[in-house]
Amino acid sequence: MTEAPDITASPEPPSYPMRRTCPYEVPDGYRELRERPAPGKVRLPSGKLAWAVTRYEDVKAMLGDNRFSSDLRHPGFPLLMDHQVPAPEFSTSLVGMDPPEHTLARRAVASDFTPRSVERLRPRVQEIVDEYVDRLMEGPRPADLVDAFANPVPLLVICELIGVPFDDRDFFLRISFTVMNATTPEAGARGMAELMGYMDKLVTDKEREPTDDVIGRLAARRGEPGVPDHRDLVAMAFMLLMAGHETPANIIGLGAMLLLDRPDLRKALRDDPSRWPAAIDELLRFFTIAEIGNSRVALADVELGGVRIGAGEGVLGLTVGANRDPERFPDPDVFDIDRVDRRHLAFGHGAHQCLGQHLVRIELEVALATLFARIPELRLAEPVEALRFKEEHVNYGLHALPVTW
């Protein structure tokens, strides 16, 4: 085992998050991190240091190793900002739990997210997508595809799944953006408190009068072995809403942008729609927008990537870099829907692999395939170079995507 390069002795370690100067490339600095002989450290917005792991095999090994904890409350956990720790009255949700608590909580809800269960939702997802394509076509041109389509479709799907009233969708669009993209600790804390307060009331109402949805069914079973208590159910509702909206919304926008910029790919998918599932997996690998959920803290001294990571030190599993690792994916910077190896880490790996990955795949496939089938003349209203991206936000995506037809 070698000693890590002492980059902390330099005037300033690289800062994280890192910006992308091109939406089709990894953020600046990722290649440099990956090409170093061993993992090094980066400085977080909180001012703390954390290890940055970028190679595919190293990231996968870390995510599958129970010596690395997901507990957000651990003092060494590499939160971007300290306000991201839930208030004491709330649980940390599945994302921030370790076994055995995580195992029990995940098991309680896993049956709603199996491939068979979410496949039954496909007709309803299709109805929602068709409704918003209708609205898009009936509205003004140019239109913002993010606001008119990419954001509301997955929001409505996840709201129905967990039992959030449709009339509250505008509230969730606003508050989810605030929580995920707050620029100050105060704004983030206010947004988190507002959203968790809403979820607390939602769960309380369902405990009084259970409803036929994911949270309502769990609320009706409160007190049974392995069923989350009130605090954990509030946290679970929060996690499902945020993850079930942000990730697919950003990928729908980015995927539409890429396909509008690549007529050859649109033609290939139009000629053979059976290739859409492969295209969706390649989109997930190519953009890999949600890597911050792969952060961990070491519970013991662990060797990773040839260096020793000390107990209590935070680690970032940078899946954006891992999914562009040339040691794993030939020509990783090429978008290739015929790629043979599709075992990317966009949904993580191990015990915390994304619970909703099957639902996300269905949403992305139905949304993008329907959009381009029903509006074949859809085109960008502005060049890609003029678009505004969420450069330094938790999840990468587009602020807006002007289109016309």
Secondary structure, DSSP 8 states (H G I E B T S, - for coil): ------GGGSSS--BSS---SSTTS--TTHHHHHHSSS-EEEE-TTS-EEEEE-SHHHHHHHHT-TTEE--TTSTT---SSGGGS--TTS--TGGG--TTHHHHHHHHHHGGGSHHHHHTTHHHHHHHHHHHHHHHHHS-SSEEHIIIIITHHHHHHHHHHHT--GGGHHHHHHHHHHHHH-SSHHHHHHHHHHHHHHHHHHHHHHHHS--SSHHHHHHHTTTSTT---HHHHHHHHHHHHHHHHHHHHHHHHHHHHHHHH-HHHHHHHHH-GGGHHHHHHHHHHHH----GGGEEEESS-EEETTEEE-TT-EEEE-HHHHTT-TTTSSSTTS--TT-S-----TT--GGGS-TTHHHHHHHHHHHHHHHHHH-TT-EESS-GGG--B-TTSSS--BS--EEE-
